[in-house]
Amino acid sequence: MDYFCGMYFRCSEIERKMNEAGQKRQPFLIGLEFEMERGFFLADPMSQQEVLFNINGFGNTPSSLGTIPPHHFESRPEDFHTYSERFSVVRNGLSRGDSYLTNLTISTPISTSLTLQEIFSYSKAIYRLFIPGMMVCFSPECFVMIQQGKVTTYPMKGTIDAAIPNAREIILNDHKERAEHNTIVDLLRNDLSRIATGVRVNRFRYIDELQTSNGPILQVSSEIEGSLPDGYHSQLGSLFFALLPAGSVSGAPKRATLELIRQAEQQPRGYYSGVAGYFDGERLESFVLIRYIEQQEGGLFFRSGGGITANSICRDEYSEALQKVYLPF
């Protein structure tokens, strides 16, 4: 317990620690709450085995274990009426002009015969994190990558069941999905322009296929890049914090949208939809804490959601939030 207490700090202290570690080229692992109040900073994370992580192949654990044992996984999502009330709060805010894209999330009670550490170990995901007694995350979404004087981000917006005939064409040609993705790309281009120059979109609306316990899904992403100032390592924390919270899981414009999220969700997100990342002494790779199961006194809860725009249909958004409740194997 003393070990875990010693790694949690206020975000202002984490920013300072990131700057110092960046200047000295000292490795660290970080995690930040969505509300930007607290987080954790773990120096020399490869030397310990309490907090487990694997970030794009780098970490203190193997990529994943082998054969998955027989198991059960059940979810008990909130009913459509409850979701529709949250959705109405967001739609009213959109109608007032408070926001033009809001990420609305829900918390779903789940039960499974697997432990959180087993879920971490068997997960097939590019970004994985496990903190005992707290949470497991198996995220597909990069937040930012900082290396060799460049900062790159990969916003992910748009999800569809890969088994649907012509799913690729449907998701790419859907007006609502295209508008939502365009909005988040514009937002993150503006965010990167706060800390970088020559910001440009390298790839626009490319598709990745993810394997889930509910079958394969397709997700749409883009790639945006900019050039960082000389000596950026000594400003690593300050540059990183200038981009938070992640636009893909908040919305635009950020400040008014965050207030709308508080009104609709009626509970803090904590680490869910915050960010985590690993710095190896030269390269910082971070990811958004989505596809996230948290452990509370009342049991396990899977957090999920999606972006809401003026063209969103409540039933479709509800279905998307439930589709994202899965195990990544």
N, C-alpha and C positions, 0 to 999 in steps of 0.2 A: 504493500500500500504506500509506503514512503517513496518508493521508486516512482509510482505514477503521480503522486502529489507533486514531486519535484520537477515534473515536465510541463505542468500547466501554468500559463501566464496570461496576463492581459495582452491584448493585441499590440498596444504601443510598445510593450517590452519585447514582443516577438519581432516586431519591425526592427528595433534596435539590434537585437541579436542576429538577425539576418544580415544587416549591414556589416556588422563586425565579422561574422563568419565569412561573408563574401569577400571582404577585404583580405582576410587571412587565408582564403581558399580552404576553409575547414568544412567538411561534410556535415549535413544536418537533415533531419526529417521534420516537417511542420504539418500542422492541421489547424484550420481556422473555422470558427463557427460562422454561419451565414449572417448572424446579427452583428458580427465584428466586435464582440465584447471580449471573448476569451478564445484560447486555442492551446496548442501544445508545441513545444520546441524540444527536439531530441537531438543532442549533439552526438556525433559518432554513432549513428544508429545501427551500423553493421556489426557493432561489437556486442549487441544484446539480442535476446530472443523473447522478450516479453511482448513488445509491439512488433507484429509481423507485417511485412510489406513486400510487394513486388511491383515495381513501376517500370513497365515496358521492358521487362527482362532483368532489371537491376533491383536487388533487394537482399534480404537476409533469409529467403526461403526459395525453394525450387519454383519453377513456373507453375506447376500444378501436380497433384498426385495422379495415380493411375486409375484403376477401376473404381467406379462409384458404387458404394454398397446399396442394397435395397433400402428405400426410405420413403417417407410420406411428406407431403408439403400441402398444406391447406391454408386458404385465406378467407377472411370474413369481412369483406369490404363494407364501408358505409353504404346505405341505400341511396338510390338515385335521388330521392326527394332531398335528403341532407346535402348531397353534392350540388343539386340544382340551386339550393339556397346560397351556397358559397359562390357558385357561378353567377348568380344574379347580382351579388355585391360587386363582382368584377365587371360584369356587363354595364352596370350603372355607372361605375367609374370610367369605363371606356366611353360611354355616351356623354358624360360630362366633359370629356377631354382630359381627364387626369392622367390617362395612360393610353398608349396605342398598342401595347403588347404587355401582358401580365402573365407570369408563370404561376399557375394555381396548383397547389399540391394537397395531398391527403395522406392520412396515416391509417394503414390497414393492419389490424391484428392478424397474425399468422401463427400456425403451429407446424412444427417439423420434428422428425426424429433425429435430425442432424444437429450437432452443436454449431455455434457460430464459427469456431475454429475449423471444423470439418468443412463447412461451406466455403470458408476462405481457401482451404487446401485443395478442394476439388474444382473451384471456380476456374473457368476458362474466360479470363477477361484481361485486357491489357493493363488495367490498373486495379490493384487489390490492396486492401488495408484491413487489419484486424487489431482491435484493442480489447483485451479481456474484460468481460463484464460490462462492456459499453456498446460495441458495434462491429459490424463487418460491412465492407463496401467492395463491390465488384463493378467498377465504373468503366464505361466505354469512351468517356469524353475527356479529352485533354483540355486543360484550362489554358496555360501558356507554357511554352518552352523557350528558355533563354540560353543561348550558346553562341560562341564565336561572334559576338557583337550583334546578334539578331534576336528579335522576339517574335514568336509565332503563336497564333491561336487557331483553334479548330472548332468553331461553334457548330453544335449539333442541333438541328431542328427539323422534325418530320419523321414520323414512324408509321410503318404499315406492316401488316402480316404478310410475310413473303410467300405464303401459300395461295394468296389471292391471285387469280389469273391476271397477267399483265400488271403486277404490283409495281414494278419499277416505273412503268409509263404513267400509272395512275398517280403515284406520289409526286413525280416530277411535274405533272401537268395540272395538279390540283391548285386552284386559285388561292384558296385559304392558306395552304401549306407554303406556296411560293411567296405570298405576301409576308407571312410570318418569318420565313427564312431570310428574305430580303431585309426585313426590319432588324433582325439580330445581327446580320452582317454589317449593316450601316452603323449600328450601335458599337460593335466591337472595333470597327475601323476608327471610329471617333475615339474610343477608349485607348487604343494603341497610339493614336496620334498625340495623346497627352504625354507619352514618354519616349516616343520614337519618331524618326523621320522616314520619308519615302515609303509610307504605308501603302500596301497594295494587296489585292486579292490574287493569290497564285492559282487556286482551284476553287470553282464555284459549283456548289450543289452536286458533289459526288456521293456515291452510295456505298455503304458498307453493310454486309450481312452479319447478323449476330445470332448465335445459337442459344436458345433458351429452353427451359423445361416445358414451355407451352408451344414449342416449335420455333422455326427461324423467323426473324423480323428484319426488315430493312430500315436503315436510318440514314438520313441525309445530312451531310456536313459540308463545310467550306474551309479553306485555308487562307489565313491572312498573315502578312509578315511586315516587319518594319526594322529599321536600323537603330541601335542604341547608341548613346553618347560614349565617348572615351571614358575609361575609368568606371564603367557601370557596375563592376563587381562591388565597389565600396558603397553603392546605392541600391544594392539588390533588394533589400526589404522595402525601401521607400518606393522604388519603381513598381514592385509587385503589388504593394498595398494601394497604389494609385489606380489599379485596374479593378479593385473589388467594390461590391460583390460581383460575382460572375454574371454577365449580362444575360446568358442563355437561361439562367434559372431565376432571374429577377424580372427584367423587362425594361421598357423604355417609356418616358424618361425615368431614370433610376429612382430619384428621390421620391417623387409622387407615387411611383409604382410600389415602392417598398411600403409606404403607408397603406396603400390599397391591399397589399398582401396581408398586412397585419389585421386589417378589418375583416377580410374574407376568411383567413385561416384560423384566427382566434387562438393561436398557440405559437410559441417560438419554434423555429426549425432546429436550433442547435447546430450540430455538425452537419446534419443533412442539408445538401445543396451549398455547403461551404466548400472549401478547397483544401487539398493536401498536396505535398510535393517533396521531392528529394533532390538535394544539391550534393554533387559528388566532388566538389572542389572547383569545378569549372562549369558544369552544366546543371541548370535547374529545370527539372521537368515536373509539372504540376497537373493536377486533374480535379474535375468537379466531383464532389461527393454525392453522386446519384447512384441508383441501384443499391440501395442502402437499407440494411436491417439493423434496428437498434434494440437494445435490451433495456427494459424498464422493469419496475417492480411488478407491474401487471402482466408481464410477458414480453413477447417479441412483436415488433411492429415494423412493417415494410412501408417506406415512404416513397411516393411516386407522384407524378403530375405531368403537366404539359402547358404549352403557351396558349393563351386566350387572346383573340383579336375580335374586332367587330363582326367578322364573318364566321366566327366559331359557332358550332351547333352543340348544345349542351350534351345531348346523348352521345355524340361522337367523342367529345372530350372526356366524358366519364368512361367510355369504353377504352380510350387510349391510356388513361391513368391505371385502369385495372389490367390492361395488357402488359404493363411494365412491372407487374408484380410476378416475379419469376425467379427461379434459380438458374444460373448461367452454365448449365450442363444438362 
